[in-house]
């Protein structure tokens, strides 16, 4: 009787080990692939020139940071800058997803700083005389910190530090696709195309 009890216990023990191993294999096999490091996307990516007096997009990615910016040029060839602003984020790559038939990295960004830069003497003079964004110390070609400020004269409100925003990224060769950082959550389409410098 004792031997039969031992056989039953050993059989049950072996079955339990086998069942747990299969469950672990199944869970591991179904796990999502790890998202690539942000450094995989490192570079400066320019949007198509929007022409004179229109906003041309740029994205700069470096390891764990991203800067999403817009630059306005005075000429149709986008060679002479007038002004620009940028939104800076600390970023982490979360998971891989499929969007528009492409494998994308879901990116979570936390706002750090926002800045505005003036590239002409005329703009600097106007900014200082009008105290744009409550500041009268604007300097040509120098980024001015406007984090969390509402600049009514420019019809711009810049986010405060610590705001969570979300984007999706895809890189093929020198072509970078994304949706643009948004506090509304991850987008379901890749809306912007930029080319690596």
Phi and psi in degrees as GROMACS dihedral restraints (atoms count N, CA, C in turn):
[ dihedral_restraints ]
;  ai    aj    ak    al  type     phi  dphi    fc
    3     4     5     6     1   -64.3    20    10
    4     5     6     7     1   -40.5    20    10
    6     7     8     9     1   -64.7    20    10
    7     8     9    10     1   -40.5    20    10
    9    10    11    12     1   -64.3    20    10
   10    11    12    13     1   -41.7    20    10
   12    13    14    15     1   -63.0    20    10
   13    14    15    16     1   -40.7    20    10
   15    16    17    18     1   -63.9    20    10
   16    17    18    19     1   -41.6    20    10
   18    19    20    21     1   -63.2    20    10
   19    20    21    22     1   -42.4    20    10
   21    22    23    24     1   -63.7    20    10
   22    23    24    25     1   -43.8    20    10
   24    25    26    27     1   -64.4    20    10
   25    26    27    28     1   -42.5    20    10
   27    28    29    30     1   -64.7    20    10
   28    29    30    31     1   -43.2    20    10
   30    31    32    33     1   -62.1    20    10
   31    32    33    34     1   -44.3    20    10
   33    34    35    36     1   -63.6    20    10
   34    35    36    37     1   -41.3    20    10
   36    37    38    39     1   -63.0    20    10
   37    38    39    40     1   -45.4    20    10
   39    40    41    42     1   -63.5    20    10
   40    41    42    43     1   -39.2    20    10
   42    43    44    45     1   -64.1    20    10
   43    44    45    46     1   -42.5    20    10
   45    46    47    48     1   -63.3    20    10
   46    47    48    49     1   -42.4    20    10
   48    49    50    51     1   -63.9    20    10
   49    50    51    52     1   -44.6    20    10
   51    52    53    54     1   -62.5    20    10
   52    53    54    55     1   -43.3    20    10
   54    55    56    57     1   -65.5    20    10
   55    56    57    58     1   -42.2    20    10
   57    58    59    60     1   -65.3    20    10
   58    59    60    61     1   -39.1    20    10
   60    61    62    63     1   -63.4    20    10
   61    62    63    64     1   -43.9    20    10
   63    64    65    66     1   -64.7    20    10
   64    65    66    67     1   -39.1    20    10
   66    67    68    69     1   -64.5    20    10
   67    68    69    70     1   -40.8    20    10
   69    70    71    72     1   -65.7    20    10
   70    71    72    73     1   -41.8    20    10
   72    73    74    75     1   -61.0    20    10
   73    74    75    76     1   -42.2    20    10
   75    76    77    78     1   -64.5    20    10
   76    77    78    79     1   -42.1    20    10
   78    79    80    81     1   -65.9    20    10
   79    80    81    82     1   -42.9    20    10
   81    82    83    84     1   -64.7    20    10
   82    83    84    85     1   -41.9    20    10
   84    85    86    87     1   -64.3    20    10
   85    86    87    88     1   -31.3    20    10
   87    88    89    90     1   -90.3    20    10
   88    89    90    91     1    -0.7    20    10
   90    91    92    93     1   -69.2    20    10
   91    92    93    94     1   146.9    20    10
   93    94    95    96     1   -70.6    20    10
   94    95    96    97     1   147.3    20    10
   96    97    98    99     1   -64.9    20    10
   97    98    99   100     1   143.3    20    10
   99   100   101   102     1   -65.7    20    10
  100   101   102   103     1   143.9    20    10
  102   103   104   105     1   -73.4    20    10
  103   104   105   106     1   143.9    20    10
  105   106   107   108     1   -67.5    20    10
  106   107   108   109     1   156.3    20    10
  108   109   110   111     1   -65.9    20    10
  109   110   111   112     1   153.5    20    10
  111   112   113   114     1   -56.8    20    10
  112   113   114   115     1   -34.2    20    10
  114   115   116   117     1   -58.9    20    10
  115   116   117   118     1   -20.6    20    10
  117   118   119   120     1   -60.4    20    10
  118   119   120   121     1   -27.5    20    10
  120   121   122   123     1   -99.3    20    10
  121   122   123   124     1     2.6    20    10
  123   124   125   126     1   -50.9    20    10
  124   125   126   127     1   135.4    20    10
  126   127   128   129     1   151.1    20    10
  127   128   129   130     1   175.2    20    10
  129   130   131   132     1  -107.9    20    10
  130   131   132   133     1   125.3    20    10
  132   133   134   135     1  -120.9    20    10
  133   134   135   136     1   123.5    20    10
  135   136   137   138     1  -105.7    20    10
  136   137   138   139     1   136.4    20    10
  138   139   140   141     1   -78.4    20    10
  139   140   141   142     1   170.7    20    10
  141   142   143   144     1   -64.6    20    10
  142   143   144   145     1   137.9    20    10
  144   145   146   147     1   -55.4    20    10
  145   146   147   148     1   123.6    20    10
  147   148   149   150     1   -86.9    20    10
  148   149   150   151     1    -4.2    20    10
  150   151   152   153     1    94.6    20    10
  151   152   153   154     1  -179.0    20    10
  153   154   155   156     1   -64.4    20    10
  154   155   156   157     1   135.9    20    10
  156   157   158   159     1    60.4    20    10
  157   158   159   160     1    25.0    20    10
  159   160   161   162     1  -124.0    20    10
  160   161   162   163     1   155.5    20    10
  162   163   164   165     1   -81.2    20    10
  163   164   165   166     1   123.3    20    10
  165   166   167   168     1  -106.1    20    10
  166   167   168   169     1   130.3    20    10
  168   169   170   171     1   -83.0    20    10
  169   170   171   172     1   149.5    20    10
  171   172   173   174     1  -146.2    20    10
  172   173   174   175     1   146.1    20    10
  174   175   176   177     1  -132.7    20    10
  175   176   177   178     1   129.3    20    10
  177   178   179   180     1  -119.1    20    10
  178   179   180   181     1   122.5    20    10
  180   181   182   183     1  -119.6    20    10
  181   182   183   184     1   128.8    20    10
  183   184   185   186     1  -140.6    20    10
  184   185   186   187     1   104.0    20    10
  186   187   188   189     1    56.2    20    10
  187   188   189   190     1   -91.0    20    10
  189   190   191   192     1  -115.9    20    10
  190   191   192   193     1    16.9    20    10
  192   193   194   195     1  -130.4    20    10
  193   194   195   196     1   154.5    20    10
  195   196   197   198     1  -141.3    20    10
  196   197   198   199     1   140.7    20    10
  198   199   200   201     1  -121.8    20    10
  199   200   201   202     1   117.9    20    10
  201   202   203   204     1  -103.2    20    10
  202   203   204   205     1   119.4    20    10
  204   205   206   207     1  -134.5    20    10
  205   206   207   208     1   168.7    20    10
  207   208   209   210     1  -135.0    20    10
  208   209   210   211     1   136.3    20    10
  210   211   212   213     1  -125.7    20    10
  211   212   213   214     1   136.6    20    10
  213   214   215   216     1  -106.2    20    10
  214   215   216   217     1   131.6    20    10
  216   217   218   219     1  -111.7    20    10
  217   218   219   220     1   155.4    20    10
  219   220   221   222     1   -88.4    20    10
  220   221   222   223     1   -12.5    20    10
  222   223   224   225     1  -121.7    20    10
  223   224   225   226     1   159.1    20    10
  225   226   227   228     1   -69.5    20    10
  226   227   228   229     1   -18.2    20    10
  228   229   230   231     1   -92.4    20    10
  229   230   231   232     1     1.8    20    10
  231   232   233   234     1    55.8    20    10
  232   233   234   235     1    54.0    20    10
  234   235   236   237     1  -115.8    20    10
  235   236   237   238     1   -22.0    20    10
  237   238   239   240     1  -115.2    20    10
  238   239   240   241     1   111.6    20    10
  240   241   242   243     1   -76.3    20    10
  241   242   243   244     1   143.0    20    10
  243   244   245   246     1  -108.2    20    10
  244   245   246   247     1   -54.9    20    10
  246   247   248   249     1  -156.9    20    10
  247   248   249   250     1   166.0    20    10
  249   250   251   252     1  -159.3    20    10
  250   251   252   253     1   160.5    20    10
  252   253   254   255     1  -139.4    20    10
  253   254   255   256     1   158.7    20    10
  255   256   257   258     1  -142.0    20    10
  256   257   258   259     1   150.1    20    10
  258   259   260   261     1  -117.9    20    10
  259   260   261   262     1   123.1    20    10
  261   262   263   264     1  -106.1    20    10
  262   263   264   265     1   140.1    20    10
  264   265   266   267     1  -134.3    20    10
  265   266   267   268     1   147.6    20    10
  267   268   269   270     1   -93.3    20    10
  268   269   270   271     1   135.0    20    10
  270   271   272   273     1  -129.9    20    10
  271   272   273   274     1   149.1    20    10
  273   274   275   276     1  -132.8    20    10
  274   275   276   277     1   146.7    20    10
  276   277   278   279     1   -93.8    20    10
  277   278   279   280     1   124.7    20    10
  279   280   281   282     1   -96.0    20    10
  280   281   282   283     1   -76.6    20    10
  282   283   284   285     1  -134.8    20    10
  283   284   285   286     1   167.0    20    10
  285   286   287   288     1   -91.7    20    10
  286   287   288   289     1   141.3    20    10
  288   289   290   291     1  -141.4    20    10
  289   290   291   292     1   170.2    20    10
  291   292   293   294     1  -112.8    20    10
  292   293   294   295     1   122.7    20    10
  294   295   296   297     1  -135.4    20    10
  295   296   297   298     1   131.9    20    10
  297   298   299   300     1    53.1    20    10
  298   299   300   301     1    33.6    20    10
  300   301   302   303     1    75.9    20    10
  301   302   303   304     1     9.7    20    10
  303   304   305   306     1  -120.2    20    10
  304   305   306   307     1   148.4    20    10
  306   307   308   309     1   -79.0    20    10
  307   308   309   310     1   121.5    20    10
  309   310   311   312     1  -122.0    20    10
  310   311   312   313     1   154.9    20    10
  312   313   314   315     1   -98.1    20    10
  313   314   315   316     1   127.8    20    10
  315   316   317   318     1   -80.4    20    10
  316   317   318   319     1   127.9    20    10
  318   319   320   321     1  -115.8    20    10
  319   320   321   322     1   129.3    20    10
  321   322   323   324     1  -106.1    20    10
  322   323   324   325     1   121.5    20    10
  324   325   326   327     1  -114.0    20    10
  325   326   327   328     1   143.2    20    10
  327   328   329   330     1  -116.5    20    10
  328   329   330   331     1   121.7    20    10
  330   331   332   333     1   -61.9    20    10
  331   332   333   334     1   138.9    20    10
  333   334   335   336     1  -114.2    20    10
  334   335   336   337     1   -64.9    20    10
  336   337   338   339     1  -138.4    20    10
  337   338   339   340     1   160.5    20    10
  339   340   341   342     1  -128.1    20    10
  340   341   342   343     1   146.5    20    10
  342   343   344   345     1  -143.4    20    10
  343   344   345   346     1   158.3    20    10
  345   346   347   348     1  -130.5    20    10
  346   347   348   349     1   137.3    20    10
  348   349   350   351     1  -125.4    20    10
  349   350   351   352     1   133.9    20    10
  351   352   353   354     1  -107.9    20    10
  352   353   354   355     1   133.8    20    10
  354   355   356   357     1  -111.9    20    10
  355   356   357   358     1     3.1    20    10
  357   358   359   360     1  -128.0    20    10
  358   359   360   361     1   152.0    20    10
  360   361   362   363     1   -62.1    20    10
  361   362   363   364     1   -37.8    20    10
  363   364   365   366     1   -63.3    20    10
  364   365   366   367     1   -41.8    20    10
  366   367   368   369     1   -67.7    20    10
  367   368   369   370     1   -39.9    20    10
  369   370   371   372     1   -63.0    20    10
  370   371   372   373     1   -43.0    20    10
  372   373   374   375     1   -61.2    20    10
  373   374   375   376     1   -46.8    20    10
  375   376   377   378     1   -62.1    20    10
  376   377   378   379     1   -41.7    20    10
  378   379   380   381     1   -63.8    20    10
  379   380   381   382     1   -43.0    20    10
  381   382   383   384     1   -71.9    20    10
  382   383   384   385     1   -39.0    20    10
  384   385   386   387     1   -68.6    20    10
  385   386   387   388     1   -34.4    20    10
  387   388   389   390     1   -95.6    20    10
  388   389   390   391     1     0.9    20    10
  390   391   392   393     1    48.9    20    10
  391   392   393   394     1    54.7    20    10
  393   394   395   396     1   -56.9    20    10
  394   395   396   397     1   135.2    20    10
  396   397   398   399     1    57.2    20    10
  397   398   399   400     1    24.8    20    10
  399   400   401   402     1    76.6    20    10
  400   401   402   403     1    16.6    20    10
  402   403   404   405     1  -122.4    20    10
  403   404   405   406     1   143.4    20    10
  405   406   407   408     1  -128.7    20    10
  406   407   408   409     1    26.5    20    10
  408   409   410   411     1  -122.2    20    10
  409   410   411   412     1    37.8    20    10
  411   412   413   414     1   -69.2    20    10
  412   413   414   415     1   141.3    20    10
  414   415   416   417     1  -131.4    20    10
  415   416   417   418     1   136.2    20    10
  417   418   419   420     1   -57.4    20    10
  418   419   420   421     1   136.5    20    10
  420   421   422   423     1    63.7    20    10
  421   422   423   424     1    19.3    20    10
  423   424   425   426     1  -123.5    20    10
  424   425   426   427     1   125.7    20    10
  426   427   428   429     1   -65.8    20    10
  427   428   429   430     1   132.8    20    10
  429   430   431   432     1  -106.7    20    10
  430   431   432   433     1   126.3    20    10
  432   433   434   435     1   -71.0    20    10
  433   434   435   436     1   120.8    20    10
  435   436   437   438     1  -124.2    20    10
  436   437   438   439     1    23.2    20    10
  438   439   440   441     1   -54.1    20    10
  439   440   441   442     1   124.7    20    10
  441   442   443   444     1    75.0    20    10
  442   443   444   445     1     8.4    20    10
  444   445   446   447     1   -96.4    20    10
  445   446   447   448     1   146.2    20    10
  447   448   449   450     1  -102.2    20    10
  448   449   450   451     1   117.1    20    10
  450   451   452   453     1  -106.4    20    10
  451   452   453   454     1    87.6    20    10
  453   454   455   456     1   -62.3    20    10
  454   455   456   457     1   -34.3    20    10
  456   457   458   459     1   -67.6    20    10
  457   458   459   460     1   -20.8    20    10
  459   460   461   462     1  -106.9    20    10
  460   461   462   463     1    -1.5    20    10
  462   463   464   465     1    55.7    20    10
  463   464   465   466     1    41.0    20    10
  465   466   467   468     1  -128.6    20    10
  466   467   468   469     1   139.5    20    10
  468   469   470   471     1  -123.9    20    10
  469   470   471   472     1   122.9    20    10
  471   472   473   474     1   -99.7    20    10
  472   473   474   475     1   137.7    20    10
  474   475   476   477     1   -66.9    20    10
  475   476   477   478     1   149.4    20    10
  477   478   479   480     1   -74.7    20    10
  478   479   480   481     1   163.6    20    10
  480   481   482   483     1   -68.1    20    10
  481   482   483   484     1   147.7    20    10
  483   484   485   486     1    92.8    20    10
  484   485   486   487     1     2.3    20    10
  486   487   488   489     1   -80.4    20    10
  487   488   489   490     1   132.1    20    10
  489   490   491   492     1   -84.0    20    10
  490   491   492   493     1   131.7    20    10
  492   493   494   495     1  -136.3    20    10
  493   494   495   496     1   163.9    20    10
  495   496   497   498     1  -134.7    20    10
  496   497   498   499     1   145.4    20    10
  498   499   500   501     1  -146.4    20    10
  499   500   501   502     1   166.3    20    10
  501   502   503   504     1  -127.5    20    10
  502   503   504   505     1   136.2    20    10
  504   505   506   507     1  -124.0    20    10
  505   506   507   508     1   143.4    20    10
  507   508   509   510     1  -143.2    20    10
  508   509   510   511     1   132.0    20    10
  510   511   512   513     1  -127.0    20    10
  511   512   513   514     1   124.1    20    10
  513   514   515   516     1  -127.6    20    10
  514   515   516   517     1   110.6    20    10
  516   517   518   519     1    61.2    20    10
  517   518   519   520     1  -121.3    20    10
  519   520   521   522     1   -99.8    20    10
  520   521   522   523     1     7.1    20    10
  522   523   524   525     1  -100.7    20    10
  523   524   525   526     1   121.8    20    10
  525   526   527   528     1  -112.0    20    10
  526   527   528   529     1   125.5    20    10
  528   529   530   531     1  -115.5    20    10
  529   530   531   532     1   141.3    20    10
  531   532   533   534     1  -158.6    20    10
  532   533   534   535     1   179.7    20    10
  534   535   536   537     1  -111.1    20    10
  535   536   537   538     1   -13.8    20    10
  537   538   539   540     1    92.0    20    10
  538   539   540   541     1   136.2    20    10
  540   541   542   543     1   -64.1    20    10
  541   542   543   544     1   134.6    20    10
  543   544   545   546     1  -144.1    20    10
  544   545   546   547     1   143.1    20    10
  546   547   548   549     1   -82.8    20    10
  547   548   549   550     1    -2.2    20    10
  549   550   551   552     1   -84.1    20    10
  550   551   552   553     1    -1.5    20    10
  552   553   554   555     1   109.6    20    10
  553   554   555   556     1  -177.5    20    10
  555   556   557   558     1   -71.8    20    10
  556   557   558   559     1   135.6    20    10
  558   559   560   561     1   -73.9    20    10
  559   560   561   562     1   164.9    20    10
  561   562   563   564     1  -112.0    20    10
  562   563   564   565     1    11.9    20    10
  564   565   566   567     1  -151.2    20    10
  565   566   567   568     1   154.3    20    10
  567   568   569   570     1   -94.5    20    10
  568   569   570   571     1   106.2    20    10
  570   571   572   573     1   -96.4    20    10
  571   572   573   574     1   -20.4    20    10
  573   574   575   576     1  -125.0    20    10
  574   575   576   577     1   141.1    20    10
  576   577   578   579     1  -119.5    20    10
  577   578   579   580     1   129.4    20    10
  579   580   581   582     1  -131.8    20    10
  580   581   582   583     1   157.0    20    10
  582   583   584   585     1  -115.6    20    10
  583   584   585   586     1   136.4    20    10
  585   586   587   588     1   -72.3    20    10
  586   587   588   589     1   138.0    20    10
